[in-house]
Amino acid sequence: MAKLWELLDQAYDYIGENRHTDAQDILDQVLSADPQNMDAWDAYIHICNTQYDLEGLRTHISNIWNSEVRDRDYLLATKRFVLQRLEEKMNSL
């Protein structure tokens, strides 16, 4: 498997090319390996352009946190940060 930073670079390239589905596939790989990767979450928020997309991302965040995050005490702050960024994007639409 490629290194996480290489995957993120590829995701950003796809985002720049408006290939959001391809970027999402890569971001899912990154987040399954590292659910607290803030760069990946930020990129994911960036590719969501509608309320529907953002609501789907909110569900995706919960699913990943519930199934893959082990040290919940530390990561609750990270989850709150990601959800705050998501809310900011939703309010800007």
N, C-alpha and C positions, 0 to 999 in steps of 0.2 A: 504494500500500500504506500502511496505517496505520503510525504510529510504533510502535516496539517497546513503549514504555511504555503506549500505548493498548491494544495487544494484550494485554499483561500485565494491565492493569486489567480487560479483558473476561474474561480467563481466571479471574481471582480472583472476579469476579462469578458466573461459571458454577460455580466450585467452591463458593461460598456457597449456590448454588441446587441443589447436588448434581447438576449436569449435567457429570459428569466426562468423558464422551466429547467434548462440545463444548469443554471446557477443554483436553483433550488435543490436539484438532485445532489450536487456537490456539497452544498451547505448541510443537507441532511446527513451526509457521510461525516462531515466534520463534527456536527453536533452529537452524533451517536457516539463518536470517540471522545468528545470533550464537551459535555453539555454546558459548561460554564465559559465557553469561548465567546467573549464579548464581541470580537470582530465578526464572527459568523452571525451572531444575533443581530448586530447592527446592519450587516448586509441583507439579512432576511427582511428586516423592517424596511430597508430601502427599496426592495423590489415589490413591496405591497403597495398598490396604488388605489385600492378601493376599500370601503368599509368592510365588504364581504371578505376580501383578502386578509385584512387585519383581524377580523373576528376568527377566521380560520387559523391565523397565526397564533392568536391567543389560546385556542384549543390545542394547537401543536405544542406550544410552550408547556402547558399543563401536562400533556401526555408525556413529554420528554422528562420533565421534572419528576413526575410520579413514578416513571418506570426505570429511569437510568441514574438518578442522582442519589448518592449514598449519604454523604455528609450534609444532611439537611440544615443543621445549625448554621454552618458557614455559608451555604449556598442560598439560604432564604434572602439574604441581602442582595445577592446577584439576581435572583428571580425578581425581586421587587424593582431593581433597577431596570431590567429588561421590560417588565410590564409598564413601568413609568415611561420609558422611551416609546413603547407601543401606544400608550394613551396620548402622548404628545403628537405622534403622527396622526392618530385618529382625529384629534381635535383640529389638526391643521387642514384636514380635507373639507 
